Amino acid sequence: MALDSDNVRVATTGAVYVAPTGTTAPTDSDGTLDAAFVDLGYVSADGIAETIDKSTNQIRSWQDGSLVREVVSEGTYSIEMTFIETNEAVLELYYGVTQTSGKFSIDPRKTGGRQAFVIDVIDGASIERTYVPSGEITSVGERTLASGEAIGYQVTVTAYADASSTVVEKFFSDLEA
């Protein structure tokens, strides 16, 4: 394969959306999302960190202890980001609760349950869309309130297999026919 600098991508802009699980899934990188997906607003300049974590078991032979196979025993897909826009959807996601008349009753054991997520990463005409049909906020970071600093809401979304065993789907506009 020849080197091609036109294939170097930069996550210039994008958006993060959330909707109830079971919401109609996207089918391509740039199609209109179901109206149930809510744009969560600004993400900090640190961007979005995508992690694929795998655990393996090594299988060794009895005869000489040589490694003969390694199998993946566990796998986890997660996404971490910090929202810097304060809005109802972000607050509900961060605190894991639904607000009532501007009031949040916070229980640190609550996660808000499973939801569907879409993350669009845009570089000019190139779009990478990540779809998590069933994800949950499994971790939140510190919320620091300081003069001259944007208030941040750091969250980690952990993806689960849905009813059809789909954990994550990726769509790339550059690869669509």
LINVEN-V746672 format. One record per residue. N is the residue number from 1. PSI is psi in whole degrees, -180 to 180 (none if undefined). Layout:
N_PSI ; N_PSI
This chain:
1_131 ; 2_151 ; 3_139 ; 4_105 ; 5_-18 ; 6_-16 ; 7_4 ; 8_122 ; 9_147 ; 10_134 ; 11_78 ; 12_-43 ; 13_-175 ; 14_-163 ; 15_156 ; 16_131 ; 17_154 ; 18_147 ; 19_164 ; 20_148 ; 21_149 ; 22_-8 ; 23_145 ; 24_126 ; 25_151 ; 26_155 ; 27_-3 ; 28_-177 ; 29_-25 ; 30_13 ; 31_160 ; 32_134 ; 33_155 ; 34_145 ; 35_-18 ; 36_-20 ; 37_126 ; 38_129 ; 39_126 ; 40_-5 ; 41_-159 ; 42_138 ; 43_146 ; 44_163 ; 45_-15 ; 46_-17 ; 47_-151 ; 48_130 ; 49_120 ; 50_129 ; 51_131 ; 52_114 ; 53_126 ; 54_141 ; 55_143 ; 56_159 ; 57_128 ; 58_135 ; 59_123 ; 60_149 ; 61_149 ; 62_-36 ; 63_-49 ; 64_9 ; 65_13 ; 66_147 ; 67_122 ; 68_-16 ; 69_153 ; 70_125 ; 71_144 ; 72_122 ; 73_-26 ; 74_149 ; 75_138 ; 76_136 ; 77_128 ; 78_159 ; 79_133 ; 80_138 ; 81_163 ; 82_116 ; 83_140 ; 84_6 ; 85_126 ; 86_111 ; 87_170 ; 88_-45 ; 89_-42 ; 90_-44 ; 91_-43 ; 92_-40 ; 93_-48 ; 94_-47 ; 95_-13 ; 96_24 ; 97_164 ; 98_136 ; 99_153 ; 100_114 ; 101_44 ; 102_7 ; 103_135 ; 104_121 ; 105_106 ; 106_130 ; 107_109 ; 108_-12 ; 109_-12 ; 110_143 ; 111_-12 ; 112_-6 ; 113_-179 ; 114_141 ; 115_165 ; 116_143 ; 117_145 ; 118_134 ; 119_120 ; 120_128 ; 121_124 ; 122_135 ; 123_94 ; 124_-121 ; 125_-6 ; 126_131 ; 127_131 ; 128_122 ; 129_129 ; 130_129 ; 131_122 ; 132_104 ; 133_-26 ; 134_99 ; 135_160 ; 136_144 ; 137_110 ; 138_-7 ; 139_142 ; 140_147 ; 141_-180 ; 142_147 ; 143_106 ; 144_131 ; 145_107 ; 146_146 ; 147_132 ; 148_4 ; 149_142 ; 150_140 ; 151_128 ; 152_147 ; 153_90 ; 154_129 ; 155_152 ; 156_124 ; 157_124 ; 158_131 ; 159_140 ; 160_157 ; 161_135 ; 162_-170 ; 163_-27 ; 164_16 ; 165_16 ; 166_126 ; 167_-50 ; 168_143 ; 169_141 ; 170_138 ; 171_133 ; 172_119 ; 173_-33 ; 174_-17 ; 175_-6 ; 176_141 ; 177_none
